[in-house]
């Protein structure tokens, strides 16, 4: 099936605000994107408003796992286990370029832990109806020494290796939003909702255009508040006494090192000193390690601070599992932090809180909170059930599953070969481009792409601005090209030429171009500022 090449973020708010919508979605993370797509597929006139850039919040800061749901088994949440396995199958079918089956290795120090793991994984695979090719393997010391040579197999002599799927969270959001746009949804970034007046017959939203400073009113039959960690800041005052807070924000930090410093062959699930899982995941030339899980004090913010203690915790966990020269903070090339919007469970600490979602309704406003990247489609389905109650119509999940933007791929390996041959690229470079753009890779690169660095091209910057709604240099480098975290060595060289290209396309003055460069350079420096906070 061929997918049209829809655009997002290209229509000015002043133009779209004048129209009436069936549904306005607030928040352009994965939750909002999933709802917008489902609504547009169901034939609703849909507008999505994002205060910053698409995926600027939690949905670009995750570990990027499409969890099969093994950890939910330990929490006794069988429904979530089943949902995880089902969803990853669906997502792989809809976006094979964005969902990559990988092997997750879980080492065990003792026989007892190893046996527990084996039993847990076998039960999980049975409950989730995991297919034969995806079933786990059990490894002893000899297999471990060969299969994951850096692991300290003296201390960790056994392991289970099972299937987990890996994605690119921000690009999953973009692909979902563009699929929504293909079905008629409009998505605006830099459109901040400042007030919601939700009545029984419809709602009116006050929206600030962050680009012009103008305020507009948008009206719709229903609004969906999908603002992630910001959900509560948008709720209208309660009719009765102030309700207790519903969300608990938990901070999660990741760090990035050069692959040569931690060359893992599998995704590795380590166990930190406090018993939490911490993952080491290789991607291209880097390995990233995460995450922490600590209560975030204060309100929601886009760039939560990375502390030296967060980095120490992650480094200690790695050094406890791998041999060779220990990693130190000097090895850290980049970091990111995000906030989990967890549903509050009084008396529990963040790691014990369920990752479930909740949907509730106040007149024509439907609010959704909690959840996981992995479950964004079932979350959208639950939201649409509540929207259906408002509009008086059943809005089922559309079938069959249509591909996301770039997802109409018959054979990923063949596409990679073709891209490698056509542009004379090594397998790593071809892999990067195919994973980012899927079936659209040739549309992005054209005939003779112009390199800006050894891996990134001028055409990618143009595509980000023209098709994917990037409005700032940060939008391009962080959430479109994913450079600072996955190509940190090439990022400094990308900035000037990318800023030049964007200045031409987006009409920036010299002063604006410089402001954009300064902002990204500050952001890059902030990622490593934990060293000064030590
Ligand atoms: P967000 O992505 O934060 O989106 C909300 C959006 O609303 C933001 O873009 C924000 O700018 C916008 N907004 C806020 N206020 C307004 C306003 N007034 N007007 C308009 N827009 C507004 N899940 C997994 O499945 N697998 C993982 O491996 C995984 N790892 C994780 C690791 C970490 C460290 C964290 C923090 C989370 C992880 N998660 C994972 C969970 C997952 O990332 C989140 O559940 C998901 O991204 C939340 O998406 P969201 O759309 O609800 O929120």
Boltz pocket constraint, residues with backbone or C-beta under 6 A from the ligand:
constraints:
  - pocket:
      binder: B
      contacts: [[A, 26], [A, 27], [A, 28], [A, 29], [A, 30], [A, 31], [A, 32], [A, 49], [A, 50], [A, 51], [A, 52], [A, 53], [A, 54], [A, 55], [A, 56], [A, 57], [A, 58], [A, 59], [A, 60], [A, 61], [A, 62], [A, 63], [A, 64], [A, 65], [A, 66], [A, 67], [A, 191], [A, 192], [A, 193], [A, 194], [A, 226], [A, 227], [A, 228], [A, 229], [A, 230], [A, 234], [A, 250], [A, 251], [A, 252], [A, 253], [A, 291], [A, 292], [A, 337], [A, 338], [A, 339], [A, 340], [A, 341], [A, 368], [A, 370], [A, 371], [A, 372], [A, 373], [A, 374], [A, 375]]
      max_distance: 6.0
